[in-house]
Amino acid sequence: MDKHIQELQDQLRAEHKNVAKYTQHVLEALNKLTEEHRRIVSSNALAGVKPDGCEEHAFYKTINDVKFTLVNELRKTVDDFNHLGDKHHTQNYPDGVKK
């Protein structure tokens, strides 16, 4: 996923690279949250508290869905930035990316 974000960041001009950097930081924060969750579940399991499989599945599915959405929105934003001024391009965001 980092490689994909880097490719998108490379497509942006210097003044817009901060959008991709922000997305990368949010994804890193989600990875830290996932790792912290994993440590807590592991320590609870060592203490005899059995994790609920449905809750674990829901947690990891939600995290992965959020990551996918962030990268997808970054892709659409990069697409709009790359087509600024192109009157034949259909914008992904009706309010634009320049405001």
TIKETI-32805 format. One record per atom (N, C-alpha, C): atom name; z, x, y. Coordinates in nm, 3 decimals. Layout:
// TIKETI-32805
+------+---------+---------+---------+
| atom |       z |       x |       y |
+------+---------+---------+---------+
|   CA |       Z |       X |       Y |
...
+------+---------+---------+---------+
END
This chain:
// TIKETI-32805
+------+---------+---------+---------+
| atom |       z |       x |       y |
+------+---------+---------+---------+
|    N |   0.000 |   0.082 |  -0.118 |
|   CA |   0.000 |   0.000 |   0.000 |
|    C |   0.000 |   0.087 |   0.126 |
|    N |   0.069 |   0.200 |   0.120 |
|   CA |   0.069 |   0.291 |   0.235 |
|    C |  -0.071 |   0.342 |   0.264 |
|    N |  -0.147 |   0.367 |   0.159 |
|   CA |  -0.284 |   0.415 |   0.177 |
|    C |  -0.369 |   0.309 |   0.247 |
|    N |  -0.350 |   0.184 |   0.209 |
|   CA |  -0.425 |   0.075 |   0.271 |
|    C |  -0.389 |   0.061 |   0.419 |
|    N |  -0.262 |   0.072 |   0.452 |
|   CA |  -0.220 |   0.065 |   0.592 |
|    C |  -0.276 |   0.182 |   0.670 |
|    N |  -0.277 |   0.300 |   0.609 |
|   CA |  -0.333 |   0.418 |   0.676 |
|    C |  -0.482 |   0.399 |   0.704 |
|    N |  -0.555 |   0.341 |   0.608 |
|   CA |  -0.697 |   0.315 |   0.630 |
|    C |  -0.717 |   0.217 |   0.745 |
|    N |  -0.633 |   0.113 |   0.752 |
|   CA |  -0.643 |   0.018 |   0.862 |
|    C |  -0.607 |   0.083 |   0.994 |
|    N |  -0.507 |   0.169 |   0.992 |
|   CA |  -0.465 |   0.238 |   1.114 |
|    C |  -0.576 |   0.330 |   1.164 |
|    N |  -0.647 |   0.392 |   1.073 |
|   CA |  -0.756 |   0.481 |   1.111 |
|    C |  -0.872 |   0.406 |   1.178 |
|    N |  -0.884 |   0.277 |   1.150 |
|   CA |  -0.990 |   0.197 |   1.210 |
|    C |  -0.958 |   0.156 |   1.354 |
|    N |  -0.833 |   0.168 |   1.393 |
|   CA |  -0.790 |   0.125 |   1.527 |
|    C |  -0.806 |   0.237 |   1.628 |
|    N |  -0.825 |   0.197 |   1.752 |
|   CA |  -0.824 |   0.294 |   1.861 |
|    C |  -0.682 |   0.340 |   1.885 |
|    N |  -0.667 |   0.448 |   1.957 |
|   CA |  -0.535 |   0.508 |   1.978 |
|    C |  -0.436 |   0.411 |   2.044 |
|    N |  -0.484 |   0.328 |   2.136 |
|   CA |  -0.392 |   0.238 |   2.206 |
|    C |  -0.345 |   0.120 |   2.120 |
|    N |  -0.408 |   0.099 |   2.004 |
|   CA |  -0.369 |  -0.011 |   1.916 |
|    C |  -0.304 |   0.034 |   1.786 |
|    N |  -0.289 |   0.162 |   1.766 |
|   CA |  -0.233 |   0.215 |   1.641 |
|    C |  -0.088 |   0.173 |   1.620 |
|    N |  -0.019 |   0.139 |   1.729 |
|   CA |   0.122 |   0.100 |   1.717 |
|    C |   0.139 |  -0.029 |   1.635 |
|    N |   0.036 |  -0.112 |   1.629 |
|   CA |   0.044 |  -0.235 |   1.549 |
|    C |   0.056 |  -0.199 |   1.401 |
|    N |  -0.026 |  -0.105 |   1.357 |
|   CA |  -0.021 |  -0.061 |   1.217 |
|    C |   0.109 |   0.014 |   1.188 |
|    N |   0.155 |   0.090 |   1.284 |
|   CA |   0.280 |   0.165 |   1.266 |
|    C |   0.398 |   0.069 |   1.251 |
|    N |   0.397 |  -0.038 |   1.330 |
|   CA |   0.502 |  -0.138 |   1.321 |
|    C |   0.502 |  -0.202 |   1.182 |
|    N |   0.384 |  -0.237 |   1.133 |
|   CA |   0.373 |  -0.298 |   1.000 |
|    C |   0.424 |  -0.202 |   0.894 |
|    N |   0.392 |  -0.075 |   0.908 |
|   CA |   0.441 |   0.025 |   0.813 |
|    C |   0.593 |   0.033 |   0.816 |
|    N |   0.652 |   0.026 |   0.933 |
|   CA |   0.798 |   0.032 |   0.945 |
|    C |   0.863 |  -0.091 |   0.882 |
|    N |   0.803 |  -0.209 |   0.900 |
|   CA |   0.857 |  -0.331 |   0.840 |
|    C |   0.849 |  -0.322 |   0.688 |
|    N |   0.739 |  -0.271 |   0.635 |
|   CA |   0.726 |  -0.256 |   0.490 |
|    C |   0.828 |  -0.156 |   0.435 |
|    N |   0.853 |  -0.049 |   0.509 |
|   CA |   0.955 |   0.047 |   0.467 |
|    C |   1.093 |  -0.018 |   0.466 |
|    N |   1.121 |  -0.103 |   0.565 |
|   CA |   1.249 |  -0.173 |   0.570 |
|    C |   1.262 |  -0.269 |   0.451 |
|    N |   1.154 |  -0.335 |   0.414 |
|   CA |   1.156 |  -0.422 |   0.297 |
|    C |   1.179 |  -0.342 |   0.169 |
|    N |   1.120 |  -0.223 |   0.162 |
|   CA |   1.143 |  -0.137 |   0.045 |
|    C |   1.289 |  -0.094 |   0.037 |
|    N |   1.351 |  -0.063 |   0.151 |
|   CA |   1.493 |  -0.027 |   0.153 |
|    C |   1.579 |  -0.145 |   0.110 |
|    N |   1.544 |  -0.264 |   0.157 |
|   CA |   1.617 |  -0.384 |   0.119 |
|    C |   1.607 |  -0.407 |  -0.032 |
|    N |   1.490 |  -0.387 |  -0.088 |
|   CA |   1.470 |  -0.404 |  -0.231 |
|    C |   1.551 |  -0.301 |  -0.309 |
|    N |   1.552 |  -0.179 |  -0.262 |
|   CA |   1.628 |  -0.074 |  -0.330 |
|    C |   1.778 |  -0.102 |  -0.322 |
|    N |   1.825 |  -0.150 |  -0.208 |
|   CA |   1.967 |  -0.185 |  -0.194 |
|    C |   2.002 |  -0.302 |  -0.287 |
|    N |   1.914 |  -0.400 |  -0.295 |
|   CA |   1.936 |  -0.513 |  -0.386 |
|    C |   1.944 |  -0.463 |  -0.531 |
|    N |   1.856 |  -0.374 |  -0.566 |
|   CA |   1.854 |  -0.319 |  -0.703 |
|    C |   1.984 |  -0.245 |  -0.734 |
|    N |   2.035 |  -0.169 |  -0.635 |
|   CA |   2.162 |  -0.097 |  -0.656 |
|    C |   2.278 |  -0.194 |  -0.673 |
|    N |   2.280 |  -0.301 |  -0.592 |
|   CA |   2.389 |  -0.399 |  -0.602 |
|    C |   2.385 |  -0.469 |  -0.736 |
|    N |   2.267 |  -0.509 |  -0.780 |
|   CA |   2.255 |  -0.577 |  -0.909 |
|    C |   2.296 |  -0.483 |  -1.022 |
|    N |   2.259 |  -0.357 |  -1.011 |
|   CA |   2.297 |  -0.259 |  -1.113 |
|    C |   2.447 |  -0.239 |  -1.118 |
|    N |   2.510 |  -0.225 |  -1.002 |
|   CA |   2.655 |  -0.205 |  -1.002 |
|    C |   2.728 |  -0.330 |  -1.051 |
|    N |   2.675 |  -0.447 |  -1.018 |
|   CA |   2.734 |  -0.570 |  -1.070 |
|    C |   2.719 |  -0.578 |  -1.221 |
|    N |   2.604 |  -0.537 |  -1.272 |
|   CA |   2.582 |  -0.539 |  -1.417 |
|    C |   2.678 |  -0.445 |  -1.488 |
|    N |   2.705 |  -0.329 |  -1.427 |
|   CA |   2.801 |  -0.236 |  -1.486 |
|    C |   2.942 |  -0.295 |  -1.485 |
|    N |   2.970 |  -0.381 |  -1.387 |
|   CA |   3.101 |  -0.445 |  -1.379 |
|    C |   3.110 |  -0.569 |  -1.467 |
|    N |   3.000 |  -0.603 |  -1.532 |
|   CA |   3.002 |  -0.716 |  -1.623 |
|    C |   2.946 |  -0.845 |  -1.567 |
|    N |   2.894 |  -0.841 |  -1.445 |
|   CA |   2.834 |  -0.961 |  -1.385 |
|    C |   2.686 |  -0.961 |  -1.422 |
|    N |   2.648 |  -1.060 |  -1.502 |
|   CA |   2.510 |  -1.067 |  -1.549 |
|    C |   2.420 |  -1.125 |  -1.439 |
|    N |   2.309 |  -1.057 |  -1.405 |
|   CA |   2.219 |  -1.111 |  -1.302 |
|    C |   2.143 |  -1.233 |  -1.354 |
|    N |   2.115 |  -1.325 |  -1.263 |
|   CA |   2.038 |  -1.445 |  -1.297 |
|    C |   1.889 |  -1.409 |  -1.288 |
|    N |   1.820 |  -1.424 |  -1.399 |
|   CA |   1.678 |  -1.386 |  -1.405 |
|    C |   1.591 |  -1.465 |  -1.309 |
|    N |   1.618 |  -1.594 |  -1.293 |
|   CA |   1.539 |  -1.677 |  -1.201 |
|    C |   1.557 |  -1.632 |  -1.056 |
|    N |   1.681 |  -1.598 |  -1.019 |
|   CA |   1.706 |  -1.550 |  -0.883 |
|    C |   1.641 |  -1.415 |  -0.859 |
|    N |   1.647 |  -1.329 |  -0.958 |
|   CA |   1.583 |  -1.197 |  -0.944 |
|    C |   1.431 |  -1.212 |  -0.930 |
|    N |   1.375 |  -1.299 |  -1.011 |
|   CA |   1.231 |  -1.322 |  -1.002 |
|    C |   1.193 |  -1.377 |  -0.865 |
|    N |   1.271 |  -1.473 |  -0.816 |
|   CA |   1.245 |  -1.532 |  -0.685 |
|    C |   1.255 |  -1.428 |  -0.574 |
|    N |   1.355 |  -1.340 |  -0.583 |
|   CA |   1.373 |  -1.236 |  -0.482 |
|    C |   1.252 |  -1.144 |  -0.477 |
|    N |   1.213 |  -1.090 |  -0.592 |
|   CA |   1.102 |  -0.994 |  -0.595 |
|    C |   0.969 |  -1.061 |  -0.562 |
|    N |   0.950 |  -1.184 |  -0.603 |
|   CA |   0.828 |  -1.256 |  -0.569 |
|    C |   0.820 |  -1.280 |  -0.419 |
|    N |   0.931 |  -1.317 |  -0.358 |
|   CA |   0.933 |  -1.341 |  -0.214 |
|    C |   0.905 |  -1.212 |  -0.138 |
|    N |   0.967 |  -1.103 |  -0.178 |
|   CA |   0.943 |  -0.975 |  -0.112 |
|    C |   0.796 |  -0.936 |  -0.123 |
|    N |   0.738 |  -0.950 |  -0.242 |
|   CA |   0.597 |  -0.915 |  -0.259 |
|    C |   0.506 |  -1.006 |  -0.179 |
|    N |   0.539 |  -1.135 |  -0.170 |
|   CA |   0.458 |  -1.226 |  -0.090 |
|    C |   0.464 |  -1.190 |   0.059 |
|    N |   0.581 |  -1.152 |   0.106 |
|   CA |   0.596 |  -1.112 |   0.246 |
|    C |   0.516 |  -0.985 |   0.273 |
|    N |   0.522 |  -0.888 |   0.183 |
|   CA |   0.444 |  -0.764 |   0.199 |
|    C |   0.294 |  -0.794 |   0.204 |
|    N |   0.248 |  -0.879 |   0.112 |
|   CA |   0.108 |  -0.915 |   0.109 |
|    C |   0.066 |  -0.982 |   0.239 |
|    N |   0.150 |  -1.073 |   0.289 |
|   CA |   0.119 |  -1.143 |   0.413 |
|    C |   0.113 |  -1.047 |   0.531 |
|    N |   0.206 |  -0.954 |   0.538 |
|   CA |   0.205 |  -0.856 |   0.648 |
|    C |   0.078 |  -0.772 |   0.648 |
|    N |   0.039 |  -0.723 |   0.531 |
|   CA |  -0.081 |  -0.640 |   0.523 |
|    C |  -0.206 |  -0.724 |   0.552 |
|    N |  -0.208 |  -0.848 |   0.505 |
|   CA |  -0.323 |  -0.934 |   0.530 |
|    C |  -0.337 |  -0.965 |   0.680 |
|    N |  -0.226 |  -0.992 |   0.746 |
|   CA |  -0.229 |  -1.019 |   0.890 |
|    C |  -0.270 |  -0.894 |   0.968 |
|    N |  -0.227 |  -0.778 |   0.922 |
|   CA |  -0.271 |  -0.653 |   0.986 |
|    C |  -0.421 |  -0.637 |   0.970 |
|    N |  -0.473 |  -0.669 |   0.852 |
|   CA |  -0.617 |  -0.658 |   0.827 |
|    C |  -0.695 |  -0.749 |   0.922 |
|    N |  -0.646 |  -0.871 |   0.941 |
|   CA |  -0.714 |  -0.964 |   1.030 |
|    C |  -0.704 |  -0.918 |   1.176 |
|    N |  -0.590 |  -0.862 |   1.213 |
|   CA |  -0.572 |  -0.811 |   1.349 |
|    C |  -0.666 |  -0.694 |   1.376 |
|    N |  -0.677 |  -0.603 |   1.280 |
|   CA |  -0.768 |  -0.489 |   1.293 |
|    C |  -0.911 |  -0.540 |   1.306 |
|    N |  -0.946 |  -0.640 |   1.228 |
|   CA |  -1.080 |  -0.699 |   1.235 |
|    C |  -1.107 |  -0.754 |   1.375 |
|    N |  -1.012 |  -0.824 |   1.433 |
|   CA |  -1.030 |  -0.877 |   1.567 |
|    C |  -1.039 |  -0.766 |   1.671 |
|    N |  -0.957 |  -0.662 |   1.658 |
|   CA |  -0.966 |  -0.549 |   1.751 |
|    C |  -1.101 |  -0.480 |   1.741 |
|    N |  -1.153 |  -0.465 |   1.620 |
|   CA |  -1.281 |  -0.397 |   1.601 |
|    C |  -1.398 |  -0.478 |   1.654 |
|    N |  -1.381 |  -0.608 |   1.671 |
|   CA |  -1.490 |  -0.693 |   1.719 |
|    C |  -1.465 |  -0.748 |   1.859 |
|    N |  -1.384 |  -0.679 |   1.937 |
|   CA |  -1.361 |  -0.721 |   2.075 |
|    C |  -1.494 |  -0.716 |   2.151 |
|    N |  -1.525 |  -0.824 |   2.219 |
|   CA |  -1.649 |  -0.829 |   2.296 |
|    C |  -1.770 |  -0.875 |   2.217 |
|    N |  -1.755 |  -0.892 |   2.088 |
|   CA |  -1.865 |  -0.939 |   2.004 |
|    C |  -1.865 |  -1.092 |   2.007 |
|    N |  -1.964 |  -1.150 |   2.075 |
|   CA |  -1.965 |  -1.295 |   2.090 |
|    C |  -2.004 |  -1.369 |   1.963 |
|    N |  -2.056 |  -1.298 |   1.865 |
|   CA |  -2.096 |  -1.361 |   1.739 |
|    C |  -1.987 |  -1.353 |   1.632 |
|    N |  -1.879 |  -1.287 |   1.664 |
|   CA |  -1.769 |  -1.273 |   1.569 |
|    C |  -1.674 |  -1.392 |   1.582 |
|    N |  -1.637 |  -1.451 |   1.471 |
|   CA |  -1.538 |  -1.558 |   1.471 |
|    C |  -1.400 |  -1.495 |   1.464 |
|    N |  -1.320 |  -1.518 |   1.568 |
|   CA |  -1.188 |  -1.457 |   1.575 |
|    C |  -1.096 |  -1.515 |   1.469 |
|    N |  -1.009 |  -1.429 |   1.416 |
|   CA |  -0.909 |  -1.473 |   1.320 |
|    C |  -0.794 |  -1.546 |   1.389 |
|    N |  -0.772 |  -1.512 |   1.515 |
|   CA |  -0.665 |  -1.574 |   1.592 |
|    C |  -0.726 |  -1.639 |   1.716 |
|    N |  -0.708 |  -1.769 |   1.732 |
|   CA |  -0.771 |  -1.839 |   1.844 |
|    C |  -0.726 |  -1.788 |   1.981 |
|    N |  -0.602 |  -1.738 |   1.989 |
|   CA |  -0.553 |  -1.688 |   2.119 |
|    C |  -0.597 |  -1.544 |   2.145 |
|    N |  -0.664 |  -1.482 |   2.049 |
|   CA |  -0.714 |  -1.346 |   2.068 |
|    C |  -0.609 |  -1.240 |   2.044 |
|    N |  -0.648 |  -1.117 |   2.059 |
|   CA |  -0.556 |  -1.004 |   2.038 |
|    C |  -0.534 |  -0.925 |   2.165 |
|    N |  -0.600 |  -0.960 |   2.273 |
|   CA |  -0.587 |  -0.884 |   2.397 |
|    C |  -0.480 |  -0.938 |   2.491 |
|    N |  -0.428 |  -1.056 |   2.463 |
|   CA |  -0.331 |  -1.117 |   2.556 |
|    C |  -0.192 |  -1.068 |   2.532 |
+------+---------+---------+---------+
END
